[in-house]
Amino acid sequence: MKPEMKHAASQALYAYWNEVRGSRLAPRRLEIQPARIGTLLLDTFILEHGGGHDFRFRLAGTRVASRFGMDLKSQDFLACWSEGDRDLLAYHLSAISELGRVGLFTGEAKIAFDPAGRERPEPRLFELLVLPLVHTGQAMDRFLCLLVPLDEPATTPERRIQGLKLLAAEAIWPSGVSGDCRQFDDRQLPLDPQVRHARIVRQGRRQFRVYEGGRVDGGPEPATAERI
């Protein structure tokens, strides 16, 4: 089944990555030739998986850094997301690293308020593509990513992103799904019973209830999700 990518840039980057990987789970980091994806580089970035929930920016295209309004190198990728999304994102990124699947995410970007403006800007839809890369030995510990807006008006000056919120997540299996992969995909994220304020995030045909945090006893806010 062809992945349902909305943006032409996502489709182009996925096609190139798929061509380079051949019959393998993922291509090697140094096999990616920037010249072949020159028109996409401004919207791409590389993540490094340092183990556990440690996912950090290694490189970022000029437009990606500009959207966030800062130098992203070595910054925590999960910190860009709302508190309730971080465990769910870490779960998906770990599956990409372990299994070689591809991640396709849709979300909203909260735009920084312009004091000179009359109204607070509306969140903007974006598409995020995450592709695994082999870097050290045989470990898929790098990700080639693309972040592109889906509804950005061409006539509106670009404003800084304050944070990202997940709306939908899709797992793409370029080489097919094995039984072991299905077992990983079916795992349920840990649920903390002392959280409140949930919203629904779609994952393929499933839905997850994502808890935004806020313990009743005033302790630190958790980031948890459960499948429904």
N, C-alpha and C positions, 0 to 999 in steps of 0.2 A: 504494500500500500504506500502511495506517495505521501510524504509528510505534508501536512496542511500549513505551510508557511505563508503568511499573508504578504510579507514584504519581498520585493524582487531581490534585494541585497541578501536577505537570508537564504533564498533559493540559490543564488549564485555561489555564495560561500559554501553552502552544504554540498553543492555539486562538485566544486573544486576539491574540497576535503575528501569526498567520497572517491573521486578519481585517484587522488594521491594514495589513499589507504589501500586500494585494490581489494584483495581478499583478507586483509588483516583487520583486527579490531580497530586499530587506529594507526595513522602515519606517525613517523618520528618528527619531533619538533623541527629539526633542521631540514626536513624535506619540504616544508612549507616555503614557497618562494614568494616574497613580497611583490615582486614584479608581476606575478600572475593575478594578484588580487589588488592591484594598485588603486582601483577606483573604490575599493571597500575599506582601505586601511584607516581612513579617518574615523570610522565607526567601530573599529575592532580593538580588542585588548587581549592580553594574555594573563591568565590566572595561574598561580602556583599552589598546589595542594601540599601543605606541610604536615598533614596528618590530622586526624580528628576533625574539628570544626575550623581549622586554620586554612583559609583560602585568601590569598593576597594577590594584589595586582603586581605583575612583573613589568609589563609594558602597557601603554594605553595610547590609542590614536589621539591626534590633536583635538578632534571634535568631541571625543568622549571626555577628555580632561576638561575641555571648555564647558561642556554641559554641567559638570559637577563643580566647576569653578576652582579647581585646585590640582596640584600634582598628585596623581594617584599612586605612583610607584611605592610599593611596600605597604599600602593602606589595606585595611581589613575589608574585603568585599562584602561580607555579611553585615557589616556596620552600615552599609548603604540602605539596608532594608528595614522595614518596620519590625518592631520587636517580635510580634507574633509570627513573622514569616521565617525567621532565621533558622529554626530547627528543621522546618520543611525544606528550605533551600539547601541546608547542609546534607540532609537525607538524599536529595536528588543529586547533588554534586558528588557525594560519596559513591552513589550507584554508578555515575558516569565514570568515575575513576576506577572502580573495581570491575565493572562489567563491560565497559566500552560502549555503552549506549549514548545516545545524543539527547540533550535536553532542549526543549522549546518552551519558552515561558512568555506569557502575556501579563502585563501589569500596568499600573498607573504610576506616573512620576509626579510627585508633588513639586510644584514650581515656586521658587522663592518670591515673596511679595515685594513688589516695587512700590516704595513709599510715594513715588510721584504718580502712581496709577490710581484710578478711582475705585477699582474693585480688585479683590484678590483673584489671581489667575486660576482657572480651572485646571485640575490634574490632566495630564496628557497620556494617552495610551502609548505603550511601547511594546516592541517584540525583542526578546533576548534569545539568541541561539548560542548553545554551549557545546563545543566539539572537543573530544578527548585527544590528547597528543602524548606520545611516548617521549620521555626526556632522559630519565635516569634508568639505565638497564632496560628492563621491560615494563617498568612501572608507568602507568598513565597518570602522571602527576603534573601535567600541564593541560590547560584548556584554552583553545582558541575561541574567542567569544565575539559576538556582534550585537550591538545595542542600537536599535533604530526606532524612531518615533513612527506611529501609525496614523496620527491625526494632527501633525504639527502644521499650522498654517504657514505657507511659504512667505507671506507678507509680514509675519509677526517677528520682531527681533527675538533672538534666542535668549532665554533666561535660565539662571542656574537651577539645577535640580537639588532640592533639599532632601529628598528621600524617595524610595521605591516601595510600592506595595504590590504583592503578588495577587493576580486574579485567576490565572490558569496555568497548569503545567502539563506538558505532554512528554512522555518517554518515547523516543524513536529508536528502533532496533534495526540498523542498517543490514546486519547479517542474520536477522531472524532472532527469535526468542527461544532459549532453552528452558528446560524445567527449572534449573537453578536460578535463572534470571527471574522467572515468574515468582519463585519463592521470595526473592529479595524484594520484588515489586509489591508483594502482598503484605510485607511487614507493616505493622501498625506502630506509629510513633508513640512514644510514652506520653501519657496524659496525666497532668497534675490536677487533682480534684479541687484545688483551692484557687482556681483561676476563673475569670469572668470576662464578659464582652467578647463574644465569638463572631466570626464572619465565615462565609463559605468560600473555599478555593476549589476550583475544578481541576481535576487531574485525569485527563482522558475521559473515560466514562464514569469515573468515580468522583466523589466530592469529599473534601476534608473540612472539618470545622476547625478554624484557626483561632486560637485564643490570644487576645491582644495583651493579656497580663493584668496585673492589679490584684494582688493578694488581699484577702479580707483582713488579714492580720497586719498589713502594712509592710510586709517583708519585700525582698527583691522581686521584681516582675519576672515571671517565667516566660518562655516562648515554646508553646506546645501545640500539638494538633492531634486530632483523632479522625479516623475515617468514618464516614456515615453512609 
